């Protein structure tokens, strides 16, 4: 499950007449290795973030996040990666 997180536009977005902006993170895991019985043994985890903006005259449209938002998304992905690596155990 994923939801949109609305953000207050920053100065760079305001200059481009953005009224609202939002981000929706998605995390997907799929088996990459299986045991002899066919049960998943290891998973690949992929993350992605959709970013959209809206002006007073437009509907939501996909856009590139400004550098500081992109940096935040990269930091979040790196943190999640370290959490997955430290918390995943084989039983």
C-alpha positions in Angstrom: 0.0 0.0 0.0 1.2 3.5 -0.7 -0.2 7.0 -0.3 0.5 10.4 -1.6 2.3 12.8 0.8 1.6 16.4 0.2 4.3 19.0 0.6 4.3 22.8 1.0 6.0 24.2 -2.2 9.5 25.5 -1.6 10.8 28.7 -3.1 12.0 27.1 -6.4 8.5 25.6 -6.9 6.7 28.8 -6.0 8.7 30.6 -8.7 7.3 28.1 -11.2 3.8 28.8 -9.9 3.3 25.5 -8.2 0.4 25.6 -5.8 0.8 22.0 -4.4 3.3 19.2 -4.7 3.2 15.6 -3.6 5.3 12.5 -3.5 4.3 8.8 -3.4 6.9 6.2 -2.4 6.6 2.7 -3.6 8.6 -0.3 -2.3 8.4 -3.6 -4.0 10.0 -6.9 -3.0 10.3 -10.0 -5.3 12.0 -13.3 -4.8 15.5 -13.6 -6.3 16.4 -17.0 -4.9 14.4 -20.0 -3.8 15.0 -23.0 -1.7 14.8 -26.5 -3.1 11.2 -26.7 -2.1 10.4 -23.5 -4.0 9.9 -21.2 -1.0 11.5 -17.8 -1.3 15.0 -17.6 0.2 16.1 -14.1 -0.8 14.3 -11.0 -2.1 15.3 -8.1 -4.2 13.9 -4.8 -2.8 13.2 -1.9 -5.1 12.1 1.6 -4.2 10.7 4.4 -6.3 9.2 7.8 -5.6 6.7 9.5 -7.9 6.7 13.3 -7.7 3.8 15.5 -9.0 3.0 19.2 -8.9 -0.2 21.2 -9.5 -0.6 24.8 -10.5 -3.8 26.8 -10.0 -4.7 26.1 -13.6 -3.7 22.5 -14.0 -4.4 19.0 -12.8 -1.6 17.0 -11.2 1.3 16.4 -13.5 4.5 14.4 -13.2 7.6 16.5 -12.7 11.2 16.2 -11.6 11.7 16.9 -7.9 13.9 19.9 -7.1 17.4 19.1 -6.0 16.8 19.3 -2.3 13.7 17.0 -2.5 15.7 14.6 -4.7 18.5 14.6 -2.2 16.0 13.8 0.6 14.6 10.9 -1.4 18.1 9.5 -2.0 18.9 9.8 1.7 15.7 8.0 2.6 16.4 5.1 0.1 20.0 4.8 1.5 18.7 4.6 5.0 16.1 2.0 4.1 18.7 -0.1 2.3 20.9 -0.1 5.5 17.9 -1.0 7.6 17.0 -3.9 5.3 20.6 -5.2 5.3 21.0 -5.0 9.0 17.6 -6.6 9.8 17.4 -9.4 7.3 18.3 -12.8 8.7 18.2 -16.3 7.3 16.4 -18.9 9.3 
